[in-house]
Amino acid sequence: MLDATLLRSLIAVADSGGFTRAASRLNLTQSAVSAHIRRLEAEVGQRLLDRTTRSVALTPAGNRLVGYARMIVALHQDARASLGAGRPLSGGVCVGASEEMAGTTLAECIRRFSARHPGVEISLKIGLTNELLTCLQAGGLDLVLGSRCGGDPRGDILWSEPLIWAAAPNFRIGDDPAKPVPLAVYPDTCPYRAVAIEALVQAGRRWRIACESASRDGLSIALAAGLGIAPLTRAAASSAGLRAMAGLPRLPDADFGVMTGPKISPVAAALADNLRRSVLIRTFGKV
C-alpha cells in the first residue's frame, strides 16, 4: 500500500517544479521531501524524477504514478471528510474566480463545501486571473481559481483545455498574410492575450486590437459583430456558437487550477483540497 504522505510529496514536487517550493507548500523541510521521494522510489523500484542543478522533471514512471497519486490522495481525503474526520471548520475564506471557473461545476463544489461546513463564511470575487493573483499576493484573497497558460508554474492544475482562435461562423480573415489579424481580447493582464500575441509574433504575423473588454459579454458582442477573433478555450467557444479559425499559429493549452498564497489558513486549505478532490473524483466517474 503506497503511503499517502509520500504521494503528497510527489504531487507537490510535480506541481511546483522543485523541492524547495514543494517543501514550502507542504510545510516541510526540503530534506524531508527528498527523503519522501527516495522512499517512494525504493518502494516502487523505479526512478520517478529526473533531477538537474536547474530543474526537476517527472520520468515516464513518475508521470504514470502521479496520476494514481492524485486519485489515491483525493479518495483518502474524501473518505475522511465523509466520515466526519477532523474538527469542524469555522471562519471566513475569500475566493477569487475567473469567469470561466465561476461558470463551471466548481460552483456546485463550493456550495457543497458551504453546506458541509456551516460555520464557514465564503465570499467570492469574480475577475481576471492575473488581477486576482495580485490581490492574492496582497492578502486580499485566500485562494484563486483561474486559468494560466504558456508554462506558468503557479498553483495546482485541476484540468487543461485547448486554446483556439475563435470567431463567428461567417467571419473571414482573408488570404493576405500582410493584413493585421484583428483581435478581440481581454485587457493586458489576461494570459490568453499574451500567448496569442506571442504566437502571432513568432509566426511573423501582424496584429491589431479590434476590441478590448474586461467581460465575456463584451467579447461576445464584438465576435458576433465580426470585428475579429479571440483566443478562447474550445469549450467556451463551442458554448458561444463560435468556430475555430484555421491557418493561424497553434496556441498552447489553458490550464485551470487553484492557487494559494504563501500563507494559507486551515479553512482555505480545506476548500482548496475539496476543489482538487471534486475534480479528480468526477474525472474517475465517482460523482
Secondary structure, 3 states (H helix, E strand, C coil): CCCHHHHHHHHHHHHHCCHHHHHHHHCCCHHHHHHHHHHHHHHHCCCCEEECCCCEEECHHHHHHHHHHHHHHHHHHHHHHHCCCCCCCCEEEEEEECHHHHCCCHHHHHHHHHHHCCCEEEEEEECCHHHHHHHHHCCCCCEEEEEEECCCCCCEEEEEEEEEEEECCCCCCCCCCCCCEEEEECCCCCHHHHHHHHHHHHCCCCEEEEEECCCHHHHHHHHHCCCCEEEEEHHHHHHCCCEECCCCCCCCEEEEEEEECCCCCHHHHHHHHHHHHHHHHHHCCCC
